[in-house]
Amino acid sequence: MQELYTLQILEDRYHSSLSCSRIKTDNLCDTGIGGSGKGGMFQMWTVSRIVAMVILTGLSFMDYKIRKVPRDVLLLCMAGTVLYQAVTQNIDWMVSLGGGLIGMIFIGISKITREAIGYGDSLAILILGIYLGVWGLLEVLATSFFILGILALGCMTLRRKKSLAFPFYPFLTVGYLFGVCIGGL
């Protein structure tokens, strides 16, 4: 059991008052500390978000070191994501389907460009699309491509090389972390 103190400023047309009250709670998530008013930062870091962050971080290291992510790992993640969405139903299935369709578009781009964006990257986008839904995925992709663009522009300016290749998983991970930290995901 915790005791929390709230400070309220009550104001009407003619009067102002300040009151302090004590609330007892046994749930730390009810504190409203940080976050968007839905339980604060403690609720923001749910188990599924932590698991997703750990998986993305591990895949980022693999992508950075060997520039390849095993297809079996991605298929296992896909199965886990579909199962998670079926059990929790935390987002509407149409929103999840929309995110998956964006991932399918990226798989098509991978095929057309002969893997300028690798199939592993596109599968990660597909999995994130199913997990986050269309709007969460677009937030992650916008952040990822923005950071990637700044890095590529800096490298081209400094090195004057025309051909650069970066692993994309680290950028997806940073985009996902950014979305979680600002409370959008």
C-alpha positions in Angstrom: 0.0 0.0 0.0 1.4 3.4 -1.0 0.4 6.9 0.0 0.4 9.5 -2.7 -0.2 13.2 -2.4 -2.0 15.2 -5.0 -2.0 18.9 -5.3 -5.1 20.6 -6.7 -5.6 24.1 -7.7 -9.3 25.0 -7.7 -10.3 28.2 -9.3 -13.6 29.8 -10.2 -14.6 33.3 -11.2 -14.1 34.8 -7.8 -12.0 32.5 -5.7 -8.8 30.5 -5.9 -7.8 27.8 -3.5 -5.0 25.3 -3.2 -5.6 21.9 -1.7 -3.4 18.9 -0.9 -4.9 15.5 -0.4 -3.5 12.1 0.4 -4.5 9.0 -1.6 -3.8 5.4 -0.6 -3.1 3.0 -3.4 -1.7 -0.5 -3.8 -1.0 -0.2 -7.5 2.1 1.6 -8.6 0.6 2.0 -12.1 -2.1 4.3 -10.8 0.4 7.0 -9.9 0.2 8.7 -13.2 4.0 9.4 -13.1 5.2 10.2 -16.6 3.3 9.0 -19.6 0.0 10.1 -21.0 -2.4 9.8 -18.1 -3.2 6.2 -18.7 -1.1 4.9 -15.9 2.2 6.6 -16.5 5.6 5.3 -17.4 5.2 2.1 -15.4 2.3 1.0 -17.5 4.1 2.3 -20.6 6.7 -0.4 -20.2 4.5 -3.4 -20.3 5.9 -6.9 -20.7 5.1 -7.0 -24.4 7.0 -3.8 -25.1 10.0 -4.9 -23.2 10.0 -8.3 -25.0 9.7 -6.5 -28.4 12.6 -4.1 -27.4 14.8 -7.1 -26.4 14.0 -8.9 -29.6 14.6 -5.8 -31.8 17.9 -5.1 -30.0 19.1 -8.7 -30.5 18.2 -8.6 -34.2 19.9 -5.3 -34.5 23.2 -6.7 -33.3 22.8 -9.6 -35.7 22.1 -7.3 -38.6 25.0 -5.0 -37.7 27.5 -7.8 -37.2 26.7 -10.3 -39.9 24.2 -8.3 -42.1 21.8 -11.2 -42.0 18.9 -12.2 -39.8 17.8 -15.9 -39.7 14.5 -16.5 -41.4 13.5 -19.0 -38.7 13.8 -16.4 -36.0 11.7 -14.0 -38.0 9.0 -16.7 -38.6 9.0 -17.5 -34.9 8.5 -13.8 -34.1 5.7 -13.6 -36.7 3.9 -16.5 -35.1 4.4 -15.0 -31.7 3.0 -11.6 -32.8 0.0 -13.2 -34.5 -0.7 -15.2 -31.4 -0.2 -12.2 -29.1 -2.7 -10.1 -31.2 -5.2 -13.0 -31.3 -5.1 -13.5 -27.5 -4.8 -9.9 -26.3 -6.8 -8.1 -29.0 -5.1 -4.8 -27.8 -5.7 -3.2 -31.2 -8.4 -3.5 -33.7 -7.7 -6.4 -36.2 -8.3 -4.0 -39.1 -5.5 -1.7 -37.8 -3.3 -4.7 -37.4 -4.1 -5.9 -40.9 -3.3 -2.4 -42.2 0.2 -2.6 -40.6 0.7 -6.0 -42.1 -0.2 -4.7 -45.5 2.4 -2.0 -45.2 4.9 -4.8 -44.5 3.7 -6.7 -47.5 4.3 -3.6 -49.6 7.9 -3.5 -48.3 8.3 -7.2 -49.2 7.2 -6.3 -52.7 9.8 -3.4 -52.8 12.4 -5.9 -51.7 11.6 -8.2 -54.6 11.4 -5.3 -57.2 14.7 -3.7 -56.0 16.5 -7.1 -55.7 16.9 -6.6 -52.0 18.0 -3.0 -51.8 15.8 -3.2 -48.7 16.5 -6.8 -47.6 13.8 -9.4 -47.1 14.7 -9.6 -43.4 14.1 -5.9 -43.0 10.8 -6.1 -44.8 9.7 -9.1 -42.7 10.6 -7.1 -39.6 8.4 -4.3 -40.9 5.6 -6.8 -41.5 5.9 -8.2 -38.0 6.0 -4.7 -36.4 3.0 -3.7 -38.6 1.0 -6.6 -37.2 2.1 -5.9 -33.6 1.8 -2.1 -33.7 -0.9 -1.6 -36.3 -0.8 0.8 -39.2 -0.4 4.1 -37.2 2.2 2.8 -34.8 4.2 1.3 -37.7 4.1 4.5 -39.6 5.4 6.3 -36.5 8.3 3.9 -36.2 9.1 4.0 -40.0 9.0 7.8 -40.1 11.4 8.0 -37.2 13.7 5.3 -38.6 13.9 6.8 -42.1 14.4 10.3 -40.7 17.4 9.2 -38.6 18.7 7.0 -41.4 18.4 10.0 -43.8 20.3 12.3 -41.5 23.1 9.7 -41.1 23.3 9.0 -44.8 23.4 12.7 -45.6 26.2 13.2 -43.1 28.2 10.3 -44.4 27.8 11.4 -48.0 28.8 14.9 -47.1 31.9 13.8 -45.2 33.0 10.9 -47.3 31.7 11.9 -50.7 30.8 8.3 -51.5 27.8 7.6 -53.6 27.3 4.0 -52.5 26.5 3.4 -48.8 24.7 0.5 -47.1 23.5 0.5 -43.5 21.8 -2.2 -41.5 18.2 -1.2 -41.1 17.3 -3.1 -37.8 19.1 -0.6 -35.6 17.1 2.2 -37.1 13.9 0.3 -36.6 14.9 -0.4 -33.0 15.6 3.3 -32.3 12.3 4.3 -34.0 10.5 1.8 -31.8 12.2 3.0 -28.7 11.4 6.6 -29.6 7.8 5.8 -30.1 7.5 4.0 -26.8 9.4 6.7 -24.9 7.2 9.5 -26.2 4.1 7.5 -25.3 2.8 7.0 -28.9 3.1 3.3 -29.0 
